[in-house]
């Protein structure tokens, strides 16, 4: 069953600017959506953003055969190849903008943000691919919640991320005058670091790609309703009207994309699986500090397996190379023939295998029909190497989990020792009683 996709876009100069340096592009056939917010004097920002959107579109168009072959269920093309196309497209745009600036001295230093969403896949199984530079954004509204899928490459966000100040302090800080400064831009130099990200798209998902002139006035709690109400063609203009009524301090651009709702029973299992996997991961202490986007990154490396009753997951003495999370059903952990624990939904086990190569100390068996999420050591290492902030959060949580288990073990040993002593003292008292 094919999922319906609708979209619309609008841009506006705003109330305080004399010309519009924003640009956007929608390519229906490619299912490509992008926003670019230019910067630079003498209308150079408008030129930079225009060059960028068209250069990105041309590079993606030249790779359309690869994109058309992409199927999630039949992966003749891997997702990372699509991300490489988008990264190459932004690098090509960066080179083109920089070359133009070098050729025309009055445009030197011009640049632009570039935030790209490509929807790929076939039939009922769609996947989103994002490439991003600068401080424009992609929002996802899913199941009445709003999530930001991009990170602002701005001075303010970097200071907040490093703990130099919090967001409430920005207006009173000495950095206030630099609050619109970006730390990455397309075209200022000949190349740029590009963030990339891919994720499952579900029926009912709604996206907003926008410049900072839009999201400065966005109430994230209201966004899911705003993106769902009325005809999609009217939504961008309504959002822009709200921004202008609230001040309109900058150019304002909004691109809205809706994925159709469906009652198809074909789609229900996949939707349930994706949602359940994210829900269970979010509830785990190991991932408690992760943002939604970071949880999706973990979900991307997590494999789901199904087990029959009494099926062995691993045995005592086997080398360990993965941790497991119970998605549904239950798992028994046994030492010899003794059951030491029975784990249900949300419980995780085998996590020590992520950090060392020791053999399993227990045997794990499915107590009933069970689904598990599996995270392999190699994939875990890959993600923490690529994502330092995510790695810090995960490793900190990992230490907390191990610390809690060590304390419990220490307390159990202490209780056991005290119990033995109490028993010995009682025996001695009985021995010397008349």
N, C-alpha and C positions, 0 to 999 in steps of 0.2 A: 504494500500500500504506500502510495506517495504522499508525503507530508507537504501541505501547502505552505508557501513562504510569501509574505507580503512585506512591503517596505515603502518608505517615503523619506524625504529630506528637505531641509530648508536652511537658509543662512541669512543673517541680518548684520548690518553695520553696528547696531547698538545705539545707545543714546549719547555716548561721549566720544566716539571716534568719527573721523571725517571720511574714511574709506575702509573697505573690508579686505583684510589680508587673509581671511580664512578661505579654504577651498574644500570641496568634498567631491566624491565620485562614487557612482553606483554603476556596476556593470551587471545587468540582469542575467546574461548568459553565463558569465563566470561566477555569479553569486559572490561578487567582490564588493566590499564596502570600505570606504576610507575617508578619514578626516585629516586635514593638514592646516595648521595654524602658523602662518608666516610671521617672520620678524625681520626688521631692518628698515632703515630710513629710505626716503624718496621712493616709496611704493615697492621697494625691493622685496618686502615680505610677501606681497601679493604674487610677485613673479616667482619667488622661491616655492611657495605652496602650489602654484599652478604647475611648475616644472615637475615637482615631486609627484603629484597625483597622476599625471599623465605618464611619467616614466615608470612608476610602479605598475600602472595598468598595462602598459606595453610589455613589460617583462613577464607579468603573470599570464597575459594573453599568449605569449610565445611558448609558455609551458602548459597550455590548455590540454594537450593530449595526455600528459602525465596526470593532470588533475582529473580529467575525465575517466581515466583508468582506475583512479583511487576507489577502493571499496573496503569498508571496514571488515566485512565478513569474508571477503576474498582478497586479501592484501597483496595483490601483484605489485602495488606501490605502497611503501611504508609511510606512516605519518610524518616521520622526520624529513622525508624528501619534500613534502609540501611545505614544511617550515623552512627548509633550505631555499625553496623558490621565493618565499616571501622575504627572507633575509637578504637574498641576492637582489630582489627588487628594490628594497630600501637602500642597499649599498649603491646600486646603479643610480638611484635618485640623488643620493648624497654626492656622488661623483659629478653628476650633471649640474646640480645647483652650484657646487664649488667651482667647477670649470667656468660657469657663466659669471660668477662673482670675480674670478681671477681675470677674466677677459674684460670686464667693465669695472673700473676702479670705484665708481660711485655706488656699486652694489657689493663691495667687499664686506664680508662679515654677515651677509644675509643668510638666513636659514629658516627652517620650518620644523614643526613637529610632524610626525607621520604615524597614524594609528590605523591599522588595517585589520579587517575581519574577512576571512574567506570561509565560506560554508561549502564543504566538500562531502563526498559520499553519495550513495545512491538509495533510492526507494525510501524505506522507513528508517534507515540508519545513517544519520547525519553527524558530522563532526565539525567543530569549529576550530579554525586556526587563526591565531593572532600574532602580528608582528608590530612592534611598538617602539617609538623613540619620542621623548619629550613629555609634555604634561597634558596632552589631550587624553581622553579616557574611553574605555569600554565598560558599560554597566550591563550586568545580567540580572533580569527580574525573573525569578523562578520560585514557584510555589509560595507566592506572597512575600518573598524576601528579596532584598536587593544586595548584589555583590559587585564589587569593583574588580575587574579582571586584569587591570593594568596597574603599574606603579608609576607615580609621577616622578619624572626625572627633573626635579626642581631643587633649588637650594633649600627652600623651606622644608621639603619632605626629607632631604638628606640630614638636615640639622635635627629634625624630630626623630628620625631613624637612629641617629647616633646618640640620642639622649641629651643633646645640648639645650633643647627647650621643648615644651609641649605646645600643642596647637593653640591653646588658650593664651599663650604668651606671645604669639607672633605679632599682634598689633602693637604691643608695648615694647617689643624688643628692638635693639639697634639694627636688626636685619630687616625691619619692616620695608625699607625702601627697595630691598632686593627680592621681595616676595614673589615677583613675577619672573625672576631669573631662572632659566633652565640650565641643567647641568649636562644635558645631551641634546643635540639638534642635528637635523639633516642638512648638510651643506656647509656648515661653518668650517669643517675640515674635510679632507678628501674621503674619509671613511668614518664610521660611527659604530658604536656597540649597539646591537639590536636585541631587545627582549623578544623571545618567542614563547608560545604557549598553545597547547591544543587540549581539547576537552570534548566530551560527549554532548550533543545537543538533544534535548528532550522536547516532545510535543508541549506546546504552551509557553516555551521559552520566549522572552522578549529582550531585545538588545537596544541600547542607546550608545551610539558613538558621538562624542561631542567635544568641542573645544572648551577651554577653561572659562570663557565668557558665558557658557551655559551652566556648567556644573557649580560655578560659584553660587548659584541660586537654586540648586537642586536640593530638595528635601528627600533624602534617600528613603525614608519611611513611606513617603507618598508616591514614589516613582513606580512601583509595580502597578498601582491603580491608574496612574497617568498614562502609562504605556499600553494599558489594556482597554481603556475607555474609548468608545467611538471608532470612527473609520481611521485606519492607519494613516491615510493621507492628511488628516487634520492634526495629528499628534505633534509633529515637529513645530508647526506654526504656533500651536497652543503653548508649547514649552518655551518658545522664543518670546511670546507675549508675556509670559510670567517673568522671564528674566528681565525684559525691558521695564516692566512695571516695578521690579525690585531694584532698579538702578541702571541696568544695561551698560556697565562700565567698559565693556570690551566687545569685540566682534563675537557673534553668537552663531554657532552651527550645531545642528542636531540631525543625525541620521538614525531612523528608527526601523528595526527589523522585527517582524513577528513570525514565529513558527506556529503553524496552525494546531489547534487542539484536535484531539481525535478520541473516539471511543472504541477504536479498533482493538480487538483482543490480541491481534498480532503484535502490537506495540507494548501492551501492558507488561509482559515479563521483563523486557529490556528496561523500561522506565522504572519498574520496581527494583530491579537489580542495581541500576546506577544510583538511585536514591538511597537504597538500603546500605549499599557499600559506603557511601559518603556519611550517612547517619551513624553507622557503627564506628567508622574511623574517627568521626568527630567526638564520639563519646569516650574514646580511649584516653587514658591519662598520658600515654606517649605522644599523642597528637593534640593535646589540650590547648596549646598556645598557637596552633597554626591558623592562618586565615583561610577563608573558603578557597581562594585560589591555590594556596599551598596544599590544602587537603586534596584538591583535584590533582595536583602534581603527584601526590602519594598514591592516590587512586589509580593514576595512569600506569604506575609500575606494579600495581597489585593484580595478581592473577586470581581468578575464582575457580575452585575445584569442587566437585560434588562427590560424596562418599556414601557407600552403602553401610548398613548396620554391620558392626564388627570389623570393618575394613581398617587395616593398620595404616597409620599416617607415617610414623617412624618407630623404630625399635631401639631399645637400649644398646648402646655401643656403636650405633651408626654415626658416621660423620654428619654434622649439622651444617646446613647452608641456607636456612630460611626460617622466618618466624611465621606464625599462623594466627589468624583471628577468626573466631567463630561467628559466622554470619547467621546461620540458623542451625537447629539441631543441638547436639551436645557431644562432648569428647571426654573420654576417661583417660586419666594419666595414671599409669601403674608402675610400681616397683616390684619386680618379680610378679607374684600373683596378687599383690595388695594394691587396691585402688587408693591412691593418695589424694586425688582431686577429681571432681567432675565439673567440667566447664561448659557454660551456656553462652548464649548470644552476647557478643561484646567482649568476652574474655580473650586474652591472647596468651600464647605460650611459645616456647622455643626461641625467645628473642635474643638469648645469649649467642646464638649462632650468627647474629648480625655483626658481632664484634670479635669473635674468636672462632677457631676451627676445632674446638673440642668436640668430643663425641657426645651423643645424647645420653643423659643419665636416667631417663624414663622411657617407657613405651606409651605412645599415644594411639588411641583407637576410637573410631566413631561409635557412639552408643546407639545411634539410630541414623536414619537418612540425614546427612549433614552437609552443609555448604561452608567452605572455609575461604577466607582471603589469605593468599600467600604472598609474602614479600621476600624475595631472594637477596642474599648478601650482595651480589654483584650490582643489582639494580639499586640497592640501598646506598652503596658506595658511590655509584654514578650520580645519584641525585644530591648527595651531600657535597660532592665535589663541585657540581654546577651551581648549587644554591646555598651560598654561605649563611644567609640569614635563616633560611629554613633549617639548615644543618645545626645551627646554634640552638634553635628552639627544640629540635628533636633530641639532640644529645643532652640538653639540660633536663628534659623530661625523662629521658632514658636513665640518667643518673638518679633522678628522684624515684623512679620505679624500683631500681636496684637497691637504693638506700632503704626504701620502705620494706622491701623483702628481706634485706639484711637485718633490719631492726626486728622484724617479726620472727626471723629465725633465732636471733639472739634471745628474744623474750621467751620463745618456746623452749629453748635449751635451758634457760634460767629456771623456768617453771618446772621443767622435768627434773633438774638437779635439786631444786628445793623440795619437790615432791618426794624424791628418793630419800633425802635427808630426813624429812618428816616421817617417812615410813620407818626408817632405821631407828629414829628416836622413839617412836611408838613401840617398836618391837623390844627395844631395851627396857622401856618402862614396864611393859608387860612381863618381861623376863624377871625383873627384880620385885614385882608385886607379890604379895603373900598369896 
